Amino acid sequence: MAIYSYSKINTYEQCPQKYKFRYIDKIPPKPSIEAILGKAVHSALEHLYRILIESKKRIELQELIESYKEHWENYLKKDNLKHDELLFNKGISFVVAYYLKNKP
């Protein structure tokens, strides 16, 4: 028995080939630039706490920013996406705000 959802029907109406790739061939869609932003911020924060927990060493804000930049570039390259300066800078402001508020 086939199960249909709004998103499946909508995808098929947009483009039957897109439906085939996503639901029949199970090819995952390319992540959005916003998803890359979230992944880069979370990866930088994971780096922060990994250093803190494993070596009991506090990292400086600049090292956290560098970690974010490195993850951002790696995710863009992996998914073949173009750099978005506005979102890139937003990510920096997120990690800076988190660091200053929590002082880990």
PyMOL commands that set and color helices and strands:
alter all, ss='L'
color gray80, all
select helices_A, chain A and resi 6-14+16-24+33-55+61-79+85-102
alter helices_A, ss='H'
color red, helices_A
deselect
rebuild
show_as cartoon
